[in-house]
Amino acid sequence: MELGVGMFGDNHYNEKGEPLSAGDRLRELLEEIKLMDEVGIDFFGIGEHHRPDYAVSVPEIVLAAAASVTKRIKLGSAVSVLSSSDPVKLYQSFATVDQISNGRAELMAGRGSFIESFPLYGYNLNDYNSLFDEKLELLLKINRENPITWKGKLRAALQDQQVLPRAFNDKLNIWVAVGGTPESVVRAARLGLPVMFAIIGGNPAQFQPLFKYYKELYEHHGHNVADFKVGVHMHSFFGEDSKQTADEYFPVYSAQMTRVGRSRGWPPFSRQQYDFGRSAEGAYIIGDVNESVDKILHMHEMFGLSRFSAHMDVGGPSHASLMKSIEIFGTKIAPKIREALKK
């Protein structure tokens, strides 16, 4: 099982509740990715957002910068909002990162958890489902063929057109991120794509039927089981002492969850929700080394994971605390998990 970190580039906030400089956060982010590489974390993923809460709207630019300061770690999006992107441009951008990094780039396509990119880039939300289906079809065709001939309904056709540059080995690693709908699982299984499930609330055990359904459909469509890959993306934060880590992180985490929830008509995020999330039945992995190891191994046992992604910067915790969390993940948690999985 690969162990990685996912981030959205959450901005820090001042005492007035205003987001601080995106530039400062981006420079911190590069230091954090460099440390991930140094402590042996397997992959890093960065999200795409178009809101004041987040510093990253174009993941591939951050990944290109990260490629120049890292040597081993895989670098990908988490996610690229495919529905409001042009698949040709998106492939070219990630193929460029793949060339810069000697084949370490990945593209994770998804619908995204917000809709700001649709009006921003001139897309109609009435085409929400059709856009994703058509653009995923085109992206995968570009990844398989060059030159390409293609015709759809929502984008200009391509006739014997070259898409350059090509990925490092002429094939880009493409994942699909899903939030838990059966339709998304059916699509990914039919296409034979690896899936990252975002489990950011409730009881993770509730996702077991979807994991089972995905694997059954993957095999049903005749894909090679040796290529089957599945992962989870879960809110995580690591420290030396469980209670201290949880107490110090709660104000930062709850403030962001309340900000996001306010735009969706949700009540303020409570300590009771947070404590349930940290419990054995919850979806958060926030605490010390041993309890984090136990919970990640439990997720692996429950789902048969190929990947675990720790979403580590919800709410914009301080750079120092993020660096400490990354160090603990790479030097203390990851070795214990890898040793346990050898047995």
C-alpha positions as CSV (number, residue, x, y, z in Angstrom):
1,M,0.0,0.0,0.0
2,E,1.3,3.4,-1.0
3,L,1.2,6.1,1.7
4,G,0.8,9.7,0.6
5,V,-0.4,13.2,1.5
6,G,-3.2,15.2,-0.1
7,M,-3.6,18.9,0.3
8,F,-5.9,21.7,-1.0
9,G,-3.5,24.5,-0.1
10,D,-5.8,25.9,2.5
11,N,-4.9,29.5,3.3
12,H,-4.0,30.7,6.8
13,Y,-6.3,33.2,8.4
14,N,-5.7,36.3,10.6
15,E,-7.5,37.2,13.8
16,K,-10.2,38.9,11.8
17,G,-11.0,35.8,9.9
18,E,-9.4,37.0,6.7
19,P,-7.3,34.8,4.4
20,L,-3.6,35.7,4.3
21,S,-1.3,35.8,1.3
22,A,-1.6,33.0,-1.2
23,G,2.0,33.5,-2.1
24,D,3.2,32.7,1.4
25,R,1.1,29.6,1.5
26,L,2.4,28.4,-1.9
27,R,6.0,28.8,-0.8
28,E,5.3,26.9,2.4
29,L,3.7,24.2,0.3
30,L,6.8,23.6,-1.7
31,E,8.8,23.3,1.5
32,E,6.3,20.7,2.7
33,I,6.4,18.7,-0.5
34,K,10.2,18.7,-0.3
35,L,10.1,17.3,3.2
36,M,7.6,14.6,2.1
37,D,10.1,13.5,-0.5
38,E,13.0,13.5,2.0
39,V,11.1,11.4,4.6
40,G,10.0,8.8,2.1
41,I,6.3,9.5,1.5
42,D,5.2,7.8,-1.7
43,F,2.9,10.4,-3.3
44,F,1.6,13.9,-3.0
45,G,-1.7,15.2,-4.4
46,I,-2.9,18.9,-4.6
47,G,-6.5,20.0,-5.2
48,E,-8.0,22.6,-7.6
49,H,-10.2,25.3,-6.1
50,H,-11.4,28.8,-7.0
51,R,-12.3,30.2,-3.6
52,P,-10.6,32.5,-1.1
53,D,-10.2,29.6,1.3
54,Y,-7.5,28.0,-0.9
55,A,-4.3,29.1,-2.5
56,V,-4.2,26.6,-5.4
57,S,-6.4,27.0,-8.5
58,V,-3.9,25.4,-11.0
59,P,-2.4,22.2,-9.5
60,E,-0.1,21.5,-12.4
61,I,1.9,24.7,-11.8
62,V,2.5,23.8,-8.2
63,L,3.5,20.3,-9.3
64,A,5.9,21.6,-11.8
65,A,7.6,23.7,-9.1
66,A,7.6,20.7,-6.8
67,A,9.2,18.5,-9.5
68,S,12.3,20.8,-9.4
69,V,12.8,20.3,-5.6
70,T,12.0,16.6,-5.3
71,K,13.6,13.4,-6.6
72,R,11.4,10.4,-5.8
73,I,7.8,11.3,-4.7
74,K,4.9,10.9,-7.2
75,L,3.2,14.2,-7.9
76,G,-0.5,14.5,-8.8
77,S,-3.7,16.4,-8.6
78,A,-6.3,15.8,-6.0
79,V,-8.3,16.6,-8.0
80,S,-8.3,18.3,-11.3
81,V,-11.9,19.5,-12.0
82,L,-12.2,17.8,-15.4
83,S,-15.7,19.0,-16.1
84,S,-14.6,22.7,-16.4
85,S,-11.2,22.0,-18.0
86,D,-10.1,21.3,-21.5
87,P,-8.8,17.7,-21.7
88,V,-6.3,18.6,-24.4
89,K,-4.7,21.4,-22.3
90,L,-5.0,19.3,-19.1
91,Y,-3.1,16.4,-20.7
92,Q,-0.4,18.7,-22.1
93,S,0.1,20.3,-18.7
94,F,0.4,17.0,-16.9
95,A,2.5,15.5,-19.6
96,T,4.9,18.5,-19.2
97,V,5.1,17.9,-15.4
98,D,5.7,14.2,-16.2
99,Q,8.6,15.1,-18.5
100,I,10.1,17.5,-15.9
101,S,9.8,14.9,-13.2
102,N,11.1,11.9,-15.1
103,G,7.8,10.1,-15.1
104,R,6.5,11.0,-11.6
105,A,3.3,12.9,-12.6
106,E,-0.3,11.7,-12.1
107,L,-3.6,13.2,-13.0
108,M,-6.6,12.6,-10.7
109,A,-9.8,13.6,-12.5
110,G,-13.0,14.5,-10.6
111,R,-16.0,16.7,-10.5
112,G,-14.7,18.7,-7.5
113,S,-16.6,19.5,-4.3
114,F,-17.5,23.1,-5.4
115,I,-19.0,24.6,-8.5
116,E,-17.2,28.0,-8.8
117,S,-15.1,26.8,-11.8
118,F,-18.2,26.3,-14.0
119,P,-19.3,29.9,-14.4
120,L,-15.6,31.1,-14.1
121,Y,-14.7,29.1,-17.3
122,G,-18.0,29.6,-19.0
123,Y,-19.6,26.2,-18.5
124,N,-23.3,25.6,-17.9
125,L,-24.2,23.7,-14.8
126,N,-27.1,22.1,-16.6
127,D,-24.4,20.1,-18.5
128,Y,-22.8,18.9,-15.2
129,N,-23.0,15.2,-15.9
130,S,-22.5,15.3,-19.7
131,L,-19.4,17.5,-19.4
132,F,-17.6,15.0,-17.1
133,D,-18.6,11.9,-19.2
134,E,-17.5,13.5,-22.5
135,K,-14.3,15.0,-21.2
136,L,-13.2,11.9,-19.5
137,E,-13.7,10.0,-22.7
138,L,-11.6,12.5,-24.6
139,L,-8.9,12.6,-21.9
140,L,-8.5,8.8,-22.0
141,K,-8.4,8.7,-25.8
142,I,-5.7,11.4,-25.8
143,N,-3.7,9.2,-23.3
144,R,-4.0,6.2,-25.6
145,E,-3.7,7.7,-29.1
146,N,-1.6,10.2,-31.0
147,P,-2.6,11.7,-33.3
148,I,-6.2,11.8,-32.3
149,T,-9.5,12.0,-34.1
150,W,-12.6,12.6,-31.9
151,K,-16.0,14.2,-32.0
152,G,-18.4,15.0,-29.1
153,K,-21.3,17.4,-28.4
154,L,-19.8,19.9,-26.0
155,R,-16.4,20.6,-27.5
156,A,-15.0,21.2,-31.0
157,A,-14.0,18.1,-32.8
158,L,-10.4,16.9,-33.4
159,Q,-9.3,15.5,-36.7
160,D,-5.9,13.8,-36.9
161,Q,-4.5,16.2,-34.4
162,Q,-1.3,15.7,-32.5
163,V,-1.3,16.4,-28.7
164,L,2.2,17.3,-27.5
165,P,4.2,16.8,-25.5
166,R,3.5,13.2,-24.7
167,A,3.9,11.8,-21.2
168,F,7.3,10.4,-20.1
169,N,6.5,6.9,-21.1
170,D,3.8,8.0,-23.6
171,K,1.1,7.2,-21.0
172,L,0.0,9.3,-18.1
173,N,-1.2,7.7,-14.9
174,I,-4.9,8.7,-14.6
175,W,-7.0,8.1,-11.5
176,V,-10.7,9.1,-10.9
177,A,-11.8,10.5,-7.5
178,V,-15.3,9.7,-6.3
179,G,-17.4,10.8,-3.4
180,G,-19.5,7.7,-3.0
181,T,-22.1,7.5,-5.7
182,P,-22.8,4.1,-7.4
183,E,-22.8,5.9,-10.8
184,S,-19.2,7.0,-10.4
185,V,-18.2,3.5,-9.4
186,V,-19.9,2.0,-12.5
187,R,-18.1,4.4,-14.8
188,A,-14.7,3.9,-13.3
189,A,-15.1,0.1,-13.4
190,R,-16.2,0.1,-17.0
191,L,-13.2,2.2,-18.0
192,G,-10.8,0.2,-15.9
193,L,-9.6,3.2,-14.0
194,P,-8.1,3.3,-10.5
195,V,-10.4,5.0,-7.9
196,M,-9.7,7.2,-5.0
197,F,-12.7,7.3,-2.6
198,A,-13.0,10.5,-0.5
199,I,-14.1,9.4,3.0
200,I,-14.4,12.6,5.0
201,G,-17.3,11.9,7.3
202,G,-19.5,9.3,8.9
203,N,-18.5,5.7,9.4
204,P,-16.0,4.4,6.8
205,A,-17.6,0.9,7.1
206,Q,-20.6,2.3,5.2
207,F,-18.4,2.4,2.0
208,Q,-17.7,-1.3,2.0
209,P,-20.5,-2.2,-0.4
210,L,-19.2,0.4,-2.9
211,F,-15.7,-1.0,-2.8
212,K,-17.0,-4.5,-3.3
213,Y,-19.3,-3.3,-6.1
214,Y,-16.4,-1.5,-7.8
215,K,-14.1,-4.6,-7.8
216,E,-16.9,-6.9,-9.0
217,L,-17.7,-4.6,-11.9
218,Y,-14.0,-4.1,-12.7
219,E,-13.6,-7.9,-13.1
220,H,-16.9,-8.2,-14.9
221,H,-15.7,-5.8,-17.6
222,G,-12.7,-8.0,-18.2
223,H,-9.9,-5.8,-16.8
224,N,-6.7,-7.3,-15.5
225,V,-7.0,-7.8,-11.7
226,A,-3.3,-7.2,-11.4
227,D,-3.9,-3.6,-12.5
228,F,-6.7,-3.1,-9.9
229,K,-6.0,-0.1,-7.7
230,V,-8.2,1.6,-5.1
231,G,-7.4,4.2,-2.4
232,V,-9.0,6.4,0.3
233,H,-8.5,10.1,1.0
234,M,-9.2,10.9,4.7
235,H,-8.8,14.0,6.9
236,S,-5.6,13.4,8.9
237,F,-3.2,15.2,11.3
238,F,-0.4,13.7,13.3
239,G,1.4,14.6,16.5
240,E,3.3,13.1,19.4
241,D,0.5,13.3,21.9
242,S,-3.1,12.3,20.9
243,K,-5.1,14.7,23.1
244,Q,-2.8,17.6,22.6
245,T,-2.8,17.2,18.9
246,A,-6.6,16.9,18.7
247,D,-7.1,19.9,21.0
248,E,-4.7,22.2,19.1
249,Y,-6.0,21.2,15.7
250,F,-9.7,21.4,16.5
251,P,-10.1,25.3,16.3
252,V,-8.4,25.3,12.9
253,Y,-10.3,22.4,11.6
254,S,-13.7,23.4,12.9
255,A,-13.3,27.0,11.6
256,Q,-12.8,25.7,8.0
257,M,-15.6,23.2,8.3
258,T,-17.9,25.9,9.5
259,R,-16.9,28.3,6.7
260,V,-17.6,25.6,4.1
261,G,-20.7,24.5,5.8
262,R,-22.1,28.1,6.0
263,S,-22.2,28.3,2.2
264,R,-24.2,25.1,2.1
265,G,-26.6,25.9,4.9
266,W,-25.1,23.6,7.5
267,P,-24.9,24.4,11.2
268,P,-21.5,25.2,12.8
269,F,-19.1,22.3,13.2
270,S,-19.1,21.0,16.7
271,R,-16.6,19.3,19.0
272,Q,-19.0,16.4,19.3
273,Q,-18.7,15.8,15.5
274,Y,-14.9,16.1,15.7
275,D,-14.6,13.6,18.6
276,F,-16.9,11.1,16.8
277,G,-14.7,11.5,13.7
278,R,-11.6,10.7,15.7
279,S,-13.3,7.6,17.3
280,A,-12.8,4.0,16.1
281,E,-16.0,4.4,14.0
282,G,-15.2,7.8,12.5
283,A,-13.5,8.9,9.4
284,Y,-10.7,11.2,10.9
285,I,-7.2,10.0,11.6
286,I,-6.1,12.8,14.0
287,G,-3.8,11.8,16.8
288,D,-0.6,10.1,17.8
289,V,1.5,7.5,16.0
290,N,0.1,4.3,17.4
291,E,-3.6,5.1,17.0
292,S,-2.9,6.5,13.5
293,V,-1.1,3.3,12.5
294,D,-3.9,1.2,13.9
295,K,-6.6,3.1,12.1
296,I,-4.8,3.2,8.7
297,L,-4.2,-0.6,8.9
298,H,-7.9,-1.0,9.8
299,M,-8.8,0.9,6.6
300,H,-6.4,-1.3,4.6
301,E,-7.9,-4.5,6.0
302,M,-11.5,-3.2,5.5
303,F,-11.0,-2.1,1.9
304,G,-8.0,-3.9,0.5
305,L,-6.3,-0.6,-0.3
306,S,-3.6,0.2,-2.8
307,R,-3.2,3.7,-1.5
308,F,-3.9,5.8,1.6
309,S,-3.9,9.5,1.3
310,A,-3.8,11.7,4.4
311,H,-5.5,15.0,3.7
312,M,-3.4,17.1,6.1
313,D,-4.0,20.8,5.7
314,V,-7.8,21.3,6.3
315,G,-8.2,24.8,7.7
316,G,-4.7,26.0,7.1
317,P,-2.8,24.8,10.2
318,S,0.6,26.5,10.7
319,H,3.5,25.6,8.5
320,A,5.5,24.4,11.5
321,S,2.7,22.1,12.6
322,L,2.3,20.7,9.1
323,M,6.0,20.1,8.8
324,K,5.9,18.2,12.1
325,S,2.9,16.2,11.0
326,I,4.6,15.3,7.7
327,E,7.8,14.3,9.6
328,I,5.9,12.0,11.9
329,F,4.0,10.4,9.0
330,G,7.1,9.7,7.1
331,T,9.5,8.7,9.8
332,K,7.3,7.0,12.4
333,I,3.9,6.1,11.0
334,A,4.8,4.9,7.5
335,P,7.6,2.5,8.6
336,K,5.3,0.8,11.1
337,I,2.6,0.4,8.5
338,R,5.0,-1.0,5.9
339,E,6.5,-3.4,8.5
340,A,3.0,-4.6,9.5
341,L,2.0,-5.2,5.9
342,K,5.0,-7.4,5.3
343,K,3.8,-9.9,7.9
